[in-house]
Amino acid sequence: MTSTERIEGHGGELALAALRAYGVTEMFTLSGGHVFPLYDAAHKSGFPIYDVRHEQSAVFAAEAVAKLQRRPGLAVLTAGPGVTNGISGLTSAYFNGAPVLVIGGRAPAFRWGAGSLQEIDHVPLVAPVTKHAATVLANDEIPAAIAGALTAALTPHRGPAFLDMPLEVIFSAGDAPAVADPAIPVIEPDPDEVARAARLIAAAERPVIIAGSDVYAGDAVAALREAAEALHVPVFTNGMGRGALPPEHPLAFAKSRRTALKGADVVVVIGTPLDFRLGFGDFGAAQVVHVVDAPSQRAAHTTPTAAPAGDLRLILSAFADHDGTRADHTGWVADLRQAEDAAKARDAEEMTAETDPIRPARVYGELRRVLARDAVTIGDGGDFVSYAGRYLEPAQPGTWLDPGPYGCLGTGMGYAMGARVTYPDRQVCVLMGDGAAGFSLMDVESLARQQLPVVIVVGNNGIWGLEKHPMRAMYGYDVAADLQPELRYDDVVKALGGAGETVAKAADLGPALVRAFDSGVPYLVNVLTDPADAYPRSANLA
């Protein structure tokens, strides 16, 4: 489509035409009168609408689609509280680099200041957590405004965008130029900086790669594998980088990261920030190469030895093609494999523990038996989900969703909706702490009503585990850290149109999970876990 063509219709129809041009194929929303024209356009043209019970779930669903499919996800929110309820979802997308577009309703501009229903200026509220935020003030500006917002969202470093439209703008009819075919800029890296980084990696005696979510978002998984294999460097992953190398790959590691980082002389961090998850980039005496998809993602709090910025495929392909001096990493990889195998043996014992109350490790041991290689696994929680990162090893890229560095609870049901819409025939499994269940479990009703089956596994220890144990260690007591013990979250799901059961004995876990995945409805397995078994996290949050 060229920009010389014109489209006609009310504001919703103009918006939908532009959204389709950028690959958007569904809408997540919670009904509100300010955005009726968008619903009308979608309904009349067969554009799928998925509605939720809380606006944050709509944005989280759009974020899941954006991350899994590497294209824009759309959430449509009504004015005022509809938009403000979605700000946690926008912020999560901002931290996770997800190209989400939120379109908000807005009180009428011609009455602005008179006190219309839900009248508030959203833009200053969302501007700090979006790449682009604006109000569309004329009907014929809608397609161009959407094209601009989505181009910003898709340009590395990716992230969310926001537009709101006053009542009279979105409800009025008109015509406007059609949007041109999307043209997303490719950021060319500095070849000298890339070459310098490649020389460091190749000449290192004990290099390590840590690859994160932007490797998947930037469609650079194949390039990562080529670079790792060409330079013979062990690879660890986090976020959506998980599965970039399958667990059986000779350079894929997961259990021996502490040993690797302690012994490494060069640490290569690709597509993930040098934040609290990576000790803020402090790896002792090791030199650091930080590879990012845009100059804005270079760390400001530390200075890596090399920091190539640009299209990750270009950078990693250049690493693979490096023809300079290369050290022999065979012994280093073998040493890490020995540490990896020892850690796997210890984990295997924990994942088969017969203790009652059930240890969280046993839950993941049973899940490993039933999860398919292409299952989408979603983490929504603190203590219980921390175990997932240790015990589950995704076999394929793009199959792991967690809240990311923002750490926002309540993502689970929205992510589940987005994952099920993306993959109608795959297993979708939500791992949820009992604390996190309080944020979004009501949206099981949305899943059940719209026939979107998922499996939800709740680790139910009756406490806020990541707070109770540290607080006791610090003060000798804890407050505001207890939940109702053995609460029947499965009964909640049954009441909302799904199914479920409570499991109190380790031997009953496997059969319960099989029933859950065979059910064809939202099914919650409520696992009573040991409240004394807390995940030993040592991350510095300061």
Residue pairs with C-beta under 8 A, 6 or more apart in sequence:
1 21
1 178
1 179
1 180
1 181
2 178
2 180
2 181
3 177
3 178
3 179
3 180
4 177
5 177
5 178
6 175
6 176
6 177
6 178
7 13
7 14
7 17
7 143
7 175
7 176
7 177
7 178
8 173
8 174
8 175
9 17
9 41
9 173
9 174
9 175
10 37
10 40
10 41
10 139
10 170
10 171
10 172
10 173
11 37
11 38
11 139
11 142
11 165
11 169
11 170
11 171
11 172
11 173
12 35
12 36
12 37
12 38
12 39
12 40
12 41
12 42
12 170
13 37
13 40
13 41
14 139
14 140
14 142
14 143
14 174
14 176
15 37
15 38
15 41
15 103
15 142
15 143
15 146
15 165
15 170
16 38
16 41
16 42
16 45
16 47
17 143
17 178
17 179
18 142
18 143
18 144
18 146
18 147
18 150
18 178
18 179
19 72
19 74
19 101
19 146
19 150
20 47
21 147
21 178
21 179
21 181
21 182
22 71
22 72
22 146
22 147
22 150
22 154
22 179
22 182
23 71
23 72
23 182
24 71
24 72
24 73
24 74
24 101
25 47
25 48
26 47
26 48
26 49
26 50
26 65
26 74
26 421
27 38
27 42
27 47
27 48
27 49
27 50
27 74
27 75
27 76
28 50
28 51
28 52
28 57
28 58
28 59
28 61
28 62
28 65
28 73
28 74
28 75
28 76
28 414
28 417
28 418
29 35
29 38
29 39
29 49
29 50
29 51
29 52
29 58
29 75
29 76
29 77
30 51
30 52
30 53
30 54
30 55
30 58
30 77
30 78
30 82
31 39
31 51
31 78
32 77
32 78
32 79
32 82
32 105
33 78
33 105
34 78
34 79
34 82
34 104
34 105
34 106
34 107
34 118
34 167
34 170
35 76
35 77
35 78
35 103
35 104
35 105
35 170
36 171
37 170
37 171
38 76
38 103
38 170
39 49
39 76
41 47
42 48
42 49
43 49
48 421
50 61
50 417
50 421
50 446
50 450
50 452
51 58
51 446
51 450
52 58
52 61
52 413
52 414
52 417
52 443
52 446
53 442
53 443
53 445
53 446
54 85
54 440
54 442
54 443
55 75
55 77
55 81
55 82
55 83
55 85
55 86
55 89
56 85
56 86
56 88
56 89
56 410
56 414
56 440
57 89
57 410
57 413
57 414
57 417
57 440
57 443
57 446
58 75
58 76
58 77
58 86
58 89
58 414
59 75
59 77
59 86
59 88
59 89
59 90
59 92
59 93
59 100
59 102
59 414
60 89
60 92
60 410
60 411
60 413
60 414
60 415
60 418
60 440
61 73
61 75
61 414
61 415
61 417
61 418
61 421
62 73
62 74
62 75
62 89
62 93
62 100
62 101
62 102
62 414
62 418
63 73
63 89
63 92
63 93
63 96
63 98
63 100
63 160
63 411
63 414
63 415
63 418
64 73
64 378
64 401
64 414
64 415
64 416
64 417
64 418
64 419
64 422
65 71
65 73
65 418
65 421
65 422
66 72
66 73
66 93
66 98
66 99
66 100
67 96
67 98
67 213
67 216
67 217
67 240
67 401
68 376
68 398
68 401
68 418
68 419
68 422
68 423
69 422
70 216
70 217
70 219
71 99
71 154
72 99
72 100
72 101
72 150
72 153
72 154
73 98
73 99
73 100
73 101
73 418
74 100
74 101
74 102
74 103
75 86
75 89
75 100
75 101
75 102
75 103
76 102
76 103
76 104
77 83
77 85
77 86
77 102
77 103
77 104
77 105
78 104
78 105
78 118
79 104
79 105
79 106
79 107
79 117
79 118
79 119
79 120
79 122
79 164
80 107
80 117
80 118
80 119
80 120
81 118
82 104
82 105
82 118
83 102
83 104
83 105
83 120
83 122
83 125
83 126
83 164
84 120
84 122
84 125
86 102
87 125
87 126
87 129
88 408
88 410
89 100
89 102
89 414
90 100
90 102
90 126
90 129
90 130
90 160
90 162
91 129
91 406
91 408
92 98
92 403
92 404
92 406
92 408
92 411
93 99
93 100
93 159
93 160
94 129
94 130
94 131
94 159
94 160
94 406
95 404
95 405
95 406
96 213
96 239
96 404
96 405
96 406
97 157
97 158
97 159
97 213
97 214
97 217
98 158
98 159
98 160
98 217
99 150
99 153
99 154
99 158
99 159
99 160
99 161
100 153
100 160
100 161
101 146
101 149
101 150
101 153
101 160
101 161
101 162
101 163
102 126
102 160
102 161
102 162
102 163
103 162
103 163
103 164
103 165
104 122
104 162
104 163
104 164
104 165
105 118
105 164
105 165
105 167
105 170
106 122
106 135
106 164
106 165
106 166
106 167
107 116
107 117
107 118
107 119
107 120
107 166
107 167
108 116
108 166
108 167
108 168
109 137
109 166
109 168
109 169
110 166
110 168
112 119
113 119
116 167
122 133
122 162
122 164
123 133
123 134
123 135
123 162
123 164
126 133
126 162
127 133
127 162
129 160
130 159
130 160
130 161
130 162
131 152
131 153
131 155
131 158
131 159
131 160
131 161
132 148
132 149
132 152
132 153
132 161
132 162
133 161
133 162
133 163
134 145
134 149
134 162
134 163
135 163
135 164
135 165
135 166
136 142
136 145
136 163
136 164
136 165
136 166
136 169
137 166
137 169
138 169
139 169
139 170
139 172
139 173
139 174
139 176
140 174
140 175
140 176
141 176
142 165
142 169
142 170
142 176
143 176
143 177
143 178
143 179
144 176
144 177
144 179
145 163
146 163
146 179
147 179
147 180
147 182
149 161
149 162
149 163
150 161
150 182
151 182
151 183
151 184
152 161
153 159
153 160
153 161
154 182
154 184
155 184
155 185
156 187
156 214
156 218
156 293
156 294
156 311
157 214
157 292
157 293
157 294
157 296
157 297
158 217
186 311
186 314
187 293
187 294
187 295
187 309
187 310
187 311
188 310
188 311
188 314
189 308
189 309
189 310
189 311
189 314
189 315
189 318
190 308
190 309
190 310
191 318
193 306
193 307
193 308
193 309
194 308
194 314
194 315
194 318
194 319
195 318
195 322
196 306
197 268
197 289
197 291
197 306
197 307
197 308
197 315
197 319
198 231
198 318
198 319
198 322
198 324
199 322
199 324
199 325
200 266
200 287
200 289
200 305
200 306
201 207
201 231
201 233
201 266
201 268
201 289
201 319
201 322
202 231
202 322
202 324
202 325
202 326
202 327
203 324
203 325
203 326
203 327
204 264
204 265
204 266
204 287
204 327
204 329
205 265
205 327
205 329
205 332
206 263
206 264
206 265
206 266
206 329
206 332
207 231
207 233
207 234
207 264
207 265
207 266
207 267
207 268
207 329
207 332
208 233
208 234
208 236
208 260
208 261
208 264
208 266
208 267
208 268
209 224
209 227
209 228
209 233
209 234
209 235
209 236
209 268
209 270
210 235
210 236
210 237
210 238
210 257
210 267
210 268
210 269
210 270
210 272
210 278
211 224
211 235
211 236
211 237
211 238
211 241
211 244
211 270
211 271
211 272
212 237
212 238
212 239
212 240
212 241
212 269
212 270
212 271
212 272
212 273
213 238
213 239
213 240
213 241
213 271
213 272
213 404
214 220
214 241
214 270
214 271
214 272
214 292
214 293
214 297
214 312
215 221
215 224
215 237
215 240
215 241
215 244
215 270
215 271
215 312
216 240
216 241
216 244
216 271
216 397
216 398
217 240
217 271
217 293
218 271
218 293
218 311
218 312
218 313
219 313
220 271
220 312
220 313
220 316
221 244
221 397
223 312
223 313
223 316
223 317
223 320
224 235
224 244
224 245
224 270
224 312
224 316
225 244
225 245
225 249
226 316
226 317
226 320
227 233
227 316
227 317
227 319
227 320
228 234
228 235
228 245
228 251
229 251
229 320
230 319
230 320
230 321
230 322
231 319
231 320
231 322
231 326
231 329
232 251
232 326
232 329
232 330
232 333
233 251
233 268
233 329
234 251
234 253
234 260
234 329
234 332
234 333
234 336
235 244
235 245
235 249
235 251
235 252
235 253
236 253
236 254
236 257
236 260
237 243
237 244
237 245
237 254
238 272
238 277
238 389
239 272
239 400
239 402
239 404
240 397
240 398
240 400
240 401
241 270
241 271
241 272
241 397
242 393
242 394
242 397
242 399
242 400
243 393
243 394
243 395
243 396
243 397
243 398
243 399
243 400
244 397
245 251
245 252
246 252
246 395
246 396
247 254
247 393
247 395
250 333
250 337
251 333
253 260
253 336
253 337
253 340
254 340
254 393
255 339
255 340
255 343
255 344
255 347
255 390
256 336
256 339
256 340
256 343
259 336
259 339
260 336
260 339
261 267
261 279
261 283
261 284
261 286
262 284
263 332
263 335
264 283
264 286
265 285
265 286
265 287
266 286
266 287
266 288
266 289
266 305
267 283
267 286
267 287
267 288
267 289
268 288
268 289
268 291
269 278
269 281
269 288
269 289
269 290
269 291
270 291
270 312
270 316
271 291
271 292
271 293
271 312
272 278
273 297
273 299
273 405
274 280
274 281
274 288
274 290
274 299
274 301
274 302
274 304
275 405
276 405
276 539
276 540
276 541
277 405
277 539
279 540
280 301
280 302
280 540
281 288
281 290
281 299
281 301
281 302
281 304
282 302
287 304
287 305
288 302
288 304
288 305
289 304
289 305
289 306
289 307
289 308
290 298
290 299
290 304
290 306
290 307
291 307
291 308
291 309
291 312
291 315
291 316
292 298
292 307
292 308
292 309
293 309
293 310
293 311
293 312
294 309
294 310
295 309
297 309
298 304
298 307
298 309
299 307
308 315
347 361
347 390
347 391
348 365
350 359
350 361
350 362
350 365
350 391
351 361
351 362
351 364
351 365
351 368
351 391
352 362
352 365
353 359
353 361
353 362
353 506
354 362
354 506
354 507
355 362
355 506
355 530
356 504
356 505
356 506
357 504
357 528
357 529
357 530
357 531
357 533
358 503
358 504
358 505
358 506
358 509
358 527
358 528
358 529
358 530
359 506
359 529
359 530
359 533
360 383
360 384
360 387
360 459
360 529
360 530
360 533
360 535
361 387
361 391
362 506
362 509
363 387
363 457
363 459
363 509
363 527
363 529
364 387
364 388
364 390
364 391
364 392
365 391
366 509
366 510
366 513
367 392
367 429
367 457
367 513
368 391
368 392
369 510
369 513
370 510
370 513
370 514
370 517
371 377
371 392
371 427
371 429
372 426
372 427
373 395
373 396
374 395
374 396
374 399
374 423
374 426
374 427
375 399
375 426
375 427
375 428
375 429
376 399
376 400
376 401
376 419
376 422
376 423
376 426
376 427
376 428
376 429
377 388
377 392
377 394
377 399
377 400
377 401
377 429
377 431
378 401
378 402
378 411
378 412
378 415
378 416
378 419
378 428
378 429
378 430
378 431
379 385
379 388
379 389
379 400
379 401
379 402
379 403
379 431
380 402
380 403
380 409
380 410
380 411
380 412
380 415
380 430
380 431
380 432
380 433
380 436
380 439
380 440
381 409
381 412
381 431
381 432
381 433
381 435
381 436
381 459
382 409
382 433
382 435
382 436
382 464
382 465
382 466
382 467
383 433
383 459
383 461
383 464
383 465
383 466
383 534
383 535
384 431
384 432
384 433
384 434
384 458
384 459
384 461
384 465
384 529
385 402
385 431
385 432
385 433
385 436
385 459
386 466
386 535
386 537
387 459
387 535
388 431
389 402
390 535
394 400
401 411
401 415
401 419
402 411
403 409
403 411
409 433
409 435
409 436
409 439
410 436
410 439
410 440
411 440
412 430
412 432
412 436
412 439
412 440
412 456
413 430
413 440
413 441
413 443
413 444
413 446
413 447
414 440
414 443
415 430
416 428
416 430
416 447
416 452
416 454
416 456
417 443
417 446
417 447
417 452
419 426
419 428
419 454
420 428
420 447
420 452
420 453
420 454
421 452
427 455
427 517
428 453
428 454
428 455
429 454
429 455
429 456
429 457
430 454
430 455
430 456
430 457
431 457
431 459
432 456
432 457
432 458
432 459
433 458
433 459
433 465
434 458
434 459
434 460
434 461
434 462
434 483
434 487
434 489
435 464
435 465
435 483
437 458
437 489
438 483
441 489
441 492
441 493
441 496
442 496
444 456
444 492
444 493
444 496
444 497
444 498
444 522
444 524
445 496
445 497
446 452
447 453
447 454
447 498
447 522
448 496
448 497
448 498
448 521
448 522
449 497
452 522
453 519
453 520
453 521
453 522
453 523
454 522
454 523
455 513
455 516
455 517
455 519
455 523
455 524
455 525
456 493
456 500
456 522
456 523
456 524
456 525
457 513
457 516
457 524
457 525
457 527
458 489
458 524
458 525
458 526
458 527
459 527
459 529
460 486
460 487
460 489
460 526
460 527
460 528
460 529
461 528
461 529
461 530
461 531
461 533
462 482
462 483
462 484
462 485
462 486
462 487
462 531
463 481
463 482
463 483
463 531
464 480
464 481
464 482
464 483
465 531
465 534
465 535
466 534
466 535
466 537
467 478
467 480
467 481
468 478
468 481
468 482
468 531
468 534
469 534
471 477
471 478
471 479
471 481
472 478
485 531
486 502
486 528
488 502
488 526
489 500
489 524
489 526
490 499
490 500
490 501
490 502
490 524
490 525
490 526
491 500
492 524
493 499
493 500
493 522
493 523
493 524
494 500
496 522
497 521
497 522
498 521
498 522
498 523
498 524
499 519
499 521
499 522
499 523
499 524
500 516
500 523
500 524
500 525
500 526
501 512
501 515
501 525
501 526
502 526
502 527
502 528
503 509
503 512
503 525
503 526
503 527
503 528
504 528
509 525
509 527
512 525
513 525
515 523
516 523
516 524
516 525
517 523
